[in-house]
Amino acid sequence: MDLLSIILLWAPYLSGGISVTFGLVGIGLGLGVVIGLPLALVQVYGSRVIRSVTSVYIWFFRGLPILVLLFLFYFGIFPAAGLDLPAFLVGAVVLGLRSAAYQAEIFRGAIQSVSEGQMTAAQSLGMTRMTAIRYIILPQSLRIALPGWSNEYPNMLTDSAICYAIGVMELLTRTSQIVGQTYVTMPMYLFCACLFIIMNYAGMRVIQAVEKKVEIPGFGATAV
């Protein structure tokens, strides 16, 4: 059986793997934003004690390989906490927790790039610190952070394949199972690689479109 026939025969199964991969990426990126942005705000505006705690979190998740984190949570932390979670959910959560550590640093740099004078000016007009952060600092810093944040998508996409190690039925896992059934090894893995490249390209095109949509003329990197 040639490669094209195999691909057509197994296309629905591979499509399911693509859906699972996108699910891992989507949940991971979303969780990374939900956790990473507050971490960044605490890093900039929090007390020394809170900054130290968040620094430990960032150091921990940036300092360990993703495979080690997957095994640690799947076989250790979650079972010890009495949580019997499916492999997909464990993979998505671990990807999100790790991404949050990287996103926190991206958001922190963007927040610190906004002039402190803007906070001072906002408070002089009667705004509270939280109001100034919400309406003055964040709208600017999130736009500044977007180009750097966009790198998280391809990183998350490639890291999702490591969830193969805990049995998540993502694209690489399903490709390996097809290889085991058909004994067509290299062509199938090359096809899998092409699918990852297409997914990477498509996702980055969407993110670049969003960047152009929200950019402010004359502000940031586009300024002359």
N, C-alpha and C positions, 0 to 999 in steps of 0.2 A: 504494500500500500504506500503510495507516494505522500509527500508532506501535505499537499493541497487537500487530498482526500481525508487525511487525518484531521486537518484543521476544520474542514467542513463537518465532519462527523462529530467532533468534540467541541464545536463552537459554542453551543449552549452552556456546556460545563465551564469552558474558559470565561465566558461572559459572566457567569456567577462569581468566578475568581476576581474578575475586574471590579465587580460590584463590592465584594468584600474588601478589596484593597482600597477603593475609594472611601468605603465606610471607615476603615482604620484611619486613613488620612484626614477625613473630615472631622471625626470625633477627636482625634489627636490635636489637630490645629485649633479646634474650638475650645477644648479643655486647656490648651496652652495659653490662649488669650485670656480666658476666664481667670486662670491662676497667675499668669505671667504679668498682666497689667497691674493688679494690686501689689504684686511683689515689687515691681518697678517703682510704684508710687511710694511704697514703704521705704525702699532703698534711698529715695531722694528726700522724702519729707518725714520719715519716721524717726523715732528715738534711737539712741545708740543700741539699746538692748534688742529692739525689734529688728534693726538692721543686721545685727549679728546673727539672729535666728534665721532670717531670710538668706543671709550669706551662706550659712551651713547648708540650707536646702539647695541653693544654686550650686555650691561646691560639690555636694553629694551626687546630684543627678548629672552634672557635667563631667564628673570625674570617673564615672563607671561606664564601661561599655554597655550598649543597649542589650546585648545578649545576657550579660550578667544580671542586669536589672529585670529582664523578663523571667529568668530562672528564680531570682530572689523573691519576686512577688508571686509568681505562679506556684512555686513549690514551697515557699517559706512564709512570707508575710501574710498573704491573704488566707491560706489555710490556718495559720496560727491565730488569726483573728476570727476564725469560724466562718469565713466567707467561701462558699463553693461557687466560684464564678466561672462562666464559660471562657474558653481560651480566647475567643474574639474580644470579649469585654476586657479581660486582663491585658491583652495586647494593646487595645485602644487606650486604656487608662495609663499604662506604662509609657506609651508613646507621648501621651498628653503631658504627663508629669515631667518627662524629660524635656519636651519641647518648651514647657513653661519656664524652665531654668534658662534656656537660650533666649526665649522671647523676652524674659524679664530684663536681660542685659540690653537687648535691642531697644526696648521701650525706655529703659533708664537713660541710655545715651540720647535718645530723641527728646526726652523731657528736659534733660540738662542742657540741651542745645538751645532751648527757648530762654531768652534773656530773663534774668532774675528781676530786672526792672519792670517787667510786665506784671509780675506778682505784686511788687511793691505798689505799682500804679493802681492795680485792681483793689488792693486793700485800702489804699488812700481814698478810693471812691466809695468805700463802705462795704465792699464785698468781703465775705468770710473767706478763709483759706480754701475750704472745700468748694465754695462757689467759684472762686477764681480758677481752681484746678479744673473744674468741670467745664466752664464756659470759655476760659481763656487759654489755659495751658494745653489741655488734652486735644482740642480740635486742631491745634498747630502740630503738636508732637506726634499725633497719630499719622498725619500726612507725611511728616519727616521720616517716621519709622517704616512706612510702607515698603520702600525699595529694599531695605535690609530685611524686613519681615518676610518678603516674598521668597527669600532663600530658604525659608523653613518648609515651603511646599516640596521642592525636589528632595530636600533632606528627609522629610517625613515619608515621601513616596519610596525612596530607596530603603529607609529603615524598616518600612512595613514588611518587606520581604523576610526580615529576620524572624518575624512571628511564625514563620515556617517551623521554627525549632520547638514551638509549644503546640503545634498542630492546628494552627488557624488555617482555615481553608481559603487562603488568598491565592493570588495568581501563580506564584512560584510553586506553592504546594500542589495545586491542581496540575500544573505543567509536569511536575515530577511524577505524579500519579499516572498521567498519560504516557510518559516515557516508560514507566514500569509496565504498562499494558501493551505498548506498541514496539518497544525496544528501538525507537527512533530518537536517538539522544541529542546529538549536536543540533540538528535542524530545529527540533522543538525548543531547545533552550535559546537558540538564536531568535526564534519567533517570539518567545517570551520576552527577550531583551528588546526586541523591536516594539512590542506592546508597551513596555515601560517607557521607552523613549517617546512614543506617541502620547502617552498619558502625561508625561513630563512637559512636553511641548504644548499640549492643549491647555494644561493648567496654567502654565506661565503666560500664555497668550491672554487668558482670562484675567489674571492678576495685573498684567501690563495695561489692559483696557481699563481696569478699575483705577490704576495709578493715574492714567490720563484724565479719567473722569473727575477725580477729586483734587487734582493738582491745582494750585493757585498760581495764576500767571505772575511772573516776576518774583515768586517766592521759592526759596530752596534752591535745588540744583538747577532749575531752569532759569534762574535769575541771571541777568547779564551784568 
